[in-house]
Amino acid sequence: NNLNAKYFLIDLPETNVLSSFYLKKNFPKKKLLLSEEFTGRYNEEKIKKSDIFILTPNKLRNLNLNFDLIINTRSMMEMKKKIIKEYFDYIQKNISKEGIFLNINRYFSYHSGEQNFLANYPYDENWKILKSKPTNFEKHIHLFLTERINYKNKNFKKELKKLKLDEFKPTLTQIINNLKKKFLSR
């Protein structure tokens, strides 16, 4: 409520319905613009008049803005590699100089039907790592906070590859034991 900023929420239509309901209830003074209302190319007037934009992924093509902060939490791990690449191309093109990208995802996932490793996400070398650590309560998920820089950071890819450690890949036995603990403790 106290920050004069524009917020863009990009998600699937079903989730956007819930998000719009929640945001409208909790921020009644903010002007929401829904995906259905965002037609055609980039419209500066619509951008000026709205505070929160709740859009579907296909609307990104029409948004050529510079973002200061981009956050992805727990969704890239569910995407095919081709889609992840499209998002990264968009992010790397549209994040402002010194913009921040917070990426919180699994070290690996098979949810998309493909082997997906965080260490293989298509970052270019124009990033500086601000923070890189497993999340506090879910050790299979990593918090990766980076800043966009205007020079090539040759060490960035080396640091990214460190996230591909096999110790983060749970075995079937570990998964079963974790499930037993969870359900037997109830």
C-alpha positions as CSV (number, residue, x, y, z in Angstrom):
1,N,0.0,0.0,0.0
2,N,2.8,2.4,0.7
3,L,5.0,1.7,-2.3
4,N,4.5,3.5,-5.6
5,A,5.4,0.6,-7.9
6,K,3.8,-1.5,-10.6
7,Y,3.4,-5.2,-10.0
8,F,3.1,-7.8,-12.8
9,L,1.9,-11.2,-11.8
10,I,2.3,-13.8,-14.6
11,D,0.6,-17.1,-14.0
12,L,-1.9,-19.6,-15.4
13,P,-5.6,-18.4,-15.7
14,E,-6.9,-20.6,-12.9
15,T,-4.3,-19.2,-10.5
16,N,-4.9,-15.7,-11.7
17,V,-8.6,-15.9,-10.7
18,L,-7.5,-16.6,-7.1
19,S,-4.8,-14.0,-7.1
20,S,-7.1,-11.3,-8.4
21,F,-9.7,-12.1,-5.7
22,Y,-7.1,-12.0,-3.0
23,L,-5.4,-8.8,-4.2
24,K,-8.6,-7.0,-4.7
25,K,-9.8,-7.9,-1.2
26,N,-6.4,-6.9,0.4
27,F,-5.5,-3.9,-1.7
28,P,-8.9,-2.2,-2.5
29,K,-7.2,1.1,-3.5
30,K,-5.0,-0.5,-6.1
31,K,-6.1,-0.6,-9.7
32,L,-5.9,-4.1,-11.1
33,L,-5.7,-4.9,-14.8
34,L,-6.6,-8.4,-15.7
35,S,-5.3,-10.4,-18.6
36,E,-8.6,-10.2,-20.6
37,E,-8.3,-6.4,-20.4
38,F,-4.7,-6.4,-21.7
39,T,-5.2,-6.7,-25.5
40,G,-2.9,-5.8,-28.4
41,R,0.6,-4.4,-28.1
42,Y,2.1,-2.5,-25.2
43,N,-0.2,0.3,-24.1
44,E,1.5,3.0,-22.1
45,E,-1.9,4.5,-21.0
46,K,-3.0,1.1,-19.5
47,I,0.4,0.9,-17.7
48,K,0.0,4.4,-16.2
49,K,-3.5,3.8,-15.0
50,S,-3.0,0.5,-13.3
51,D,-1.0,-0.7,-10.3
52,I,-1.2,-4.5,-10.5
53,F,-1.3,-6.5,-13.7
54,I,-2.5,-10.1,-13.5
55,L,-1.6,-11.6,-16.8
56,T,-1.2,-15.0,-18.5
57,P,2.2,-16.0,-19.9
58,N,1.1,-15.3,-23.5
59,K,0.8,-11.6,-22.7
60,L,4.5,-11.3,-22.0
61,R,5.1,-10.9,-25.8
62,N,3.3,-7.6,-25.6
63,L,5.2,-6.2,-22.6
64,N,8.5,-4.5,-23.5
65,L,9.3,-3.0,-20.1
66,N,12.3,-2.9,-17.9
67,F,11.7,-4.7,-14.6
68,D,13.7,-3.9,-11.4
69,L,12.8,-7.1,-9.7
70,I,11.7,-10.5,-11.1
71,I,10.7,-13.4,-8.9
72,N,10.1,-17.0,-9.9
73,T,9.2,-19.4,-7.1
74,R,8.6,-23.1,-7.6
75,S,7.3,-23.0,-11.1
76,M,10.2,-23.2,-13.5
77,M,10.8,-26.7,-12.2
78,E,7.4,-27.7,-13.7
79,M,8.2,-26.3,-17.2
80,K,9.7,-27.9,-20.2
81,K,13.2,-26.7,-21.1
82,K,12.0,-24.8,-24.1
83,I,9.6,-22.8,-22.0
84,I,12.3,-22.1,-19.4
85,K,14.5,-20.8,-22.2
86,E,11.8,-18.5,-23.4
87,Y,11.3,-17.1,-19.9
88,F,15.1,-16.6,-19.5
89,D,15.3,-14.9,-22.9
90,Y,12.6,-12.5,-21.8
91,I,14.1,-11.9,-18.3
92,Q,17.6,-11.2,-19.6
93,K,16.2,-8.9,-22.2
94,N,13.8,-7.0,-20.0
95,I,15.4,-6.8,-16.6
96,S,16.9,-3.4,-15.8
97,K,20.6,-2.8,-15.3
98,E,21.3,-3.8,-11.7
99,G,17.9,-5.5,-11.7
100,I,17.4,-8.4,-9.3
101,F,16.2,-11.9,-10.1
102,L,15.1,-14.1,-7.3
103,N,14.8,-17.7,-8.5
104,I,13.5,-20.3,-5.9
105,N,13.3,-23.7,-7.4
106,R,14.2,-27.4,-7.0
107,Y,17.7,-28.5,-7.7
108,F,16.2,-31.0,-10.1
109,S,12.7,-32.1,-11.2
110,Y,11.0,-34.5,-13.6
111,H,7.6,-32.8,-13.3
112,S,7.6,-31.6,-16.9
113,G,8.5,-35.1,-18.2
114,E,12.1,-33.9,-18.8
115,Q,15.1,-33.9,-16.5
116,N,15.3,-30.4,-15.2
117,F,18.3,-29.2,-13.3
118,L,18.6,-25.7,-11.7
119,A,22.3,-25.7,-12.6
120,N,21.4,-26.0,-16.3
121,Y,18.9,-23.0,-16.4
122,P,19.9,-20.8,-19.3
123,Y,21.4,-17.9,-17.4
124,D,23.9,-15.9,-19.5
125,E,27.1,-14.6,-17.9
126,N,25.8,-11.1,-17.1
127,W,24.8,-12.0,-13.5
128,K,26.3,-11.6,-10.1
129,I,25.3,-13.9,-7.3
130,L,24.0,-12.0,-4.2
131,K,22.8,-15.1,-2.3
132,S,22.8,-18.8,-3.0
133,K,21.6,-21.3,-0.5
134,P,19.2,-24.1,0.2
135,T,15.9,-22.8,1.6
136,N,15.5,-23.1,5.3
137,F,12.8,-25.7,5.5
138,E,13.1,-27.5,2.1
139,K,16.6,-28.6,1.5
140,H,15.7,-29.8,-2.0
141,I,14.8,-26.3,-3.0
142,H,17.4,-23.6,-3.6
143,L,17.2,-19.8,-3.2
144,F,19.3,-18.1,-5.9
145,L,19.4,-14.3,-5.8
146,T,21.2,-12.6,-8.6
147,E,21.8,-9.1,-9.9
148,R,22.0,-8.1,-13.6
149,I,25.4,-6.6,-14.5
150,N,26.6,-5.1,-17.7
151,Y,29.8,-7.2,-18.1
152,K,30.6,-10.9,-18.5
153,N,31.1,-12.6,-15.2
154,K,33.2,-15.6,-16.2
155,N,32.8,-17.2,-12.7
156,F,29.0,-17.1,-12.8
157,K,28.6,-20.4,-14.8
158,K,31.1,-22.1,-12.6
159,E,29.1,-21.1,-9.5
160,L,25.8,-22.2,-11.2
161,K,27.3,-25.6,-12.0
162,K,28.0,-26.1,-8.3
163,L,24.2,-26.4,-7.9
164,K,24.3,-29.8,-9.7
165,L,25.7,-31.7,-6.7
166,D,24.4,-35.2,-6.5
167,E,24.0,-34.9,-2.7
168,F,20.8,-32.8,-3.4
169,K,19.3,-35.5,-5.5
170,P,17.3,-37.7,-3.1
171,T,17.3,-41.4,-3.6
172,L,14.0,-43.3,-3.7
173,T,14.8,-44.6,-0.2
174,Q,15.2,-41.1,1.1
175,I,11.9,-40.1,-0.4
176,I,10.1,-43.1,1.1
177,N,11.6,-42.5,4.5
178,N,10.6,-38.8,4.4
179,L,7.0,-39.8,3.5
180,K,7.0,-42.3,6.3
181,K,8.1,-39.7,8.8
182,K,5.6,-37.2,7.6
183,F,2.6,-39.6,7.7
184,L,3.6,-41.6,10.8
185,S,4.0,-38.4,12.9
186,R,0.3,-37.5,12.4
